[in-house]
Amino acid sequence: MARVQFCENNYEQGAEEVIQKLENDGIEFEVESCLGYCGECAMEPFALVDDELIEADTPDELYNKIKDILEQYR
């Protein structure tokens, strides 16, 4: 399974909504205090999936991108 990471500072941009959906799906993830992507963090929701930056305009779009990536691991 892929390693999914979120920055707790990205909650205001919608990461918290994505996290809640992943929790409901039973998908494991990590929340870090800082992932070092401060520019992206202030602009839009993002996550790291196996250390690859995944960005989106909306939380729903980010959730769908993460789900698509995770499907590749099945």
N, C-alpha and C positions, 0 to 999 in steps of 0.2 A: 504494500500500500504506500502511496505517496505521503510525504511529509508536508502538511499544510500548516502555515504559520501566519499569524496576524499580529499587527502592532496595536497595542492598547490605545495609542494616541490617534488611531484611525477610526475610532468609534464614532466620532462626530460626522465622519464622511459616509457612514453606513456599514462599517465592518461589523458592528454589533448585530445588526439585522441578519447578515450573512452567517455569523457565528450561531445565532439562535436556530436558523434553518438547518445548519449542519448538525447541530446537537440533536434536533428532532429526527434527523435521518440516521443518527447513530454513527456519524463520521468523526473520527478523532482528529484533533488539531491542537496547536499550541498557541498561546497568546504570550507575546514577549513585550517587555516594556519599551523596546525600540529595536527596529530592524534595520535602521540606517538608511531609510528611503524617505527622508523628511520632506523633500519637495513633493513627491507623489502623495505622501501621507496627508498633506495639507490640502490637496486638490481633489482627490477622488478615492473611492474605496479600492483597496488593493489587498493582495495576499501573496505570499511566496508558496509555490508548490514545487517541492524538491529544489529549492533555492532559485527557481525561475520566477521573476516578477510577473504577476497577473494583475492587470488593471482593467477597470471598467468605468463607465459613466454613471451607472446606478448599482445599488446593492443587488437587485435581481439579476442584472447582467453578470456581475461578479460571481454570484452563486451558480448561475448556469454555466459559466466558463469553468469553474472549479469542478462541478459535477461532470462536465464533458471530459475533462482531463482525467478524473478519477475512474471514469468508465473505461478508459484505455488500459487501466491496470488490472481489469477483471479478466 
